[in-house]
Amino acid sequence: MNKIFSNINIKEAHIGGALALSFVLFNVIFWAYPFIWLVILSLSDWRFFDVPTFTGLKNFFIVMEDPEFWRSFWNVIRFLGFYIPIVLACSLAFAFGLQHIGRGKVFIALCFLLAHISSGVAYSLVFTKIFSSTGPLNTFMMDWFGFAIPWLSSPSMAMFSISLVVTWKFVGYYGLILYSGLMAIPKEIYDAAKLDNTPALTRLFRITVPMINSQLIMVLVFAITVAFAIFTEPYMMTGGGPMESTNMPMLVMYETAFSRLQPGRAALMAIIIAVASYVVIRLMRKILEKDVELV
Amino acid sequence: MMKFRKKSIGSWVITITMYLLALTWLYPYIWMVMASIKPTTEIFNTSLFSGSFTIENYRFLFDSAEKLNRPFLKSLFNSFFITLSVTASVVITSAFIGYAMAKISFWGRQQMNNFILFQMVVPSMMLMIPLFILIKQLGLINTYSAMILPMMMSGWGIFMMSQAFKGTPNDYIDAAKLDRASLKQIVFNLMIPLNKSIVAIVALFTFTGTWDNFMWPLIVISDVDMMPLSVLLATFSRQYGVYVGPVMAGSVLQALPLVLLFIVFRKYFLQGMSLSLK
């Protein structure tokens, strides 16, 4: 009996190894090989057709002096400046609201999550029309307030509008994350605070926010990742304009590689963007992350 | 008594507000569908549910869009073909390799586990340009393979499946082996049925991710006949954006499969999303 099993096990180990090997092989081709190219590219001058020539750090100096690239990082900060407060407030409100609903909780969550599942190209087109100068939103503004807003055509508004769209997409998901955090807070803490007559705002900032610290951090990590990786929305809605006000790093990378035909510089940009987003996330965690323990 | 009443009024207000907000969140979808069945001239001039309704926009998309060299029917087929191929491949490879990772001890398993975890943190956008070069070197630009091959296996899928498979008792597998079940039979007739929800989650999220993928096909496909719907729709809207009605009809086509999938399999989507909460 045991012998049969041990024979099977040896045979199995081979099968397991073979299966694993297929994944390794796949990654050698579609992951490791591109990775090596990434390094080579970032150090060479190449235009897709000729032979890459090694230029060392030349790409680095060119990218460092590229105002468009720096502008895109400034745009990431602008995006986060709009996006983080709006999306945090909305998803917190969503999570609190969900807590107080008796019936139809799942239905409401699904309505919000439907936005999360939708296709980027489709909703970008829809919002372009909704935000357009004669679109339904401006018609509504004209009827009720007597003025229209240049949602996508003004350099100061376009980024705000895009962050609204991204908020629309992610509130359901972020809200669900925060909601799971809220559900984990023991009710006794609030009861004790109420006995001490702690005002509601103090309860929010002294109990709720610290207790859902890990969920908030998770939401912030997602938000920062989105800010550095966003492509479809600005590409479809503004094309990076007006006046480069929504030109995000991914767009600059795409343009550099395929319009300016400088894949080497674009590869280096990709590395810098990845490192930057990693550093920003680490910094954020270092500043805001706290080990909350219930004693 | 007084306090009790006050609270219940408050929670009623919250409930009604939440329902209104939920409807607001659906507004873009509703507007998109309504715009797609109105003549373009009426889209911006009529209120949401009024105006004359036609299917002209859809006809325009499928008929005269051909004359504008925008084969939408073909692109719809392309999207389905690519998405279903990638989904099937990811589910099957993840199930087999996930089974190996969970239930077979072989040399290098731990290293492989570490590699998968490492790979999941490296942003895929970093490799996009060199991957394009690889596809170009292989002569696969403007082919289905360009959109399918690099996505055929997924570290995330393997990770999810192996985590779930670890929970399946070994007794079941041993019993199957005593009955001389082959590896294929164990995976297809035992592991997949027993871990239905995780398989569904991997399949659904792979499907939505591939269907929604825009940047990668935009880079590797320039032939309109090979474009998936997302890219064709984008190029169509860039050139013929004034045809708001047809553009919205195209958006409906692009959004609809995901919406239907979400409504039908909402249970698994919710489960999948809450998996990442732990």
Interface residues (C-beta under 8 A of the other chain):
Chain A: F5 I8 N9 E12 A13 H14 I15 G16 G17 L19 A20 S22 F23 V24 F26 N27 I29 F30 W31 Y33 P34 F35 I36 W37 L38 L41 F48 F94 G97 L98 H100 I101 G102 R103 G104 V106 F107 I108 A109 L110 C111 F112 L113 L114 A115 I117 S118 S119 G120 V121 A122 Y123 L125 V126 F127 K129 I130 S132 T134 G135 P136 T139 W168 V171 G172 Y173 L176 I177 S180 Q215 T225 A229 F231 T232 Y235 M236 M250 M253 Y254 A257 F258 P263 A266 A267 A270 I271 I273 A274 S277
Chain B: G10 S11 I14 T15 T17 M18 Y19 L21 A22 L23 W25 L26 P28 Y29 W31 M32 A35 I43 F44 L48 T93 F96 I97 Y99 A100 M101 I104 S105 F106 W107 G108 R109 M112 F115 Q119 V122 P123 M125 M126 L127 M128 I129 P130 L131 F132 I133 L134 K136 L149 P150 M152 M153 G155 I158 D174 K177 L183 T208 W211 D212 F214 M215 I219 S230 V231 L233 A234 S237 V244 V247 M248 G250 S251 V252 Q254 A255 L258 V259 L261 F262 R266 F269 L270 M273 S274 L277
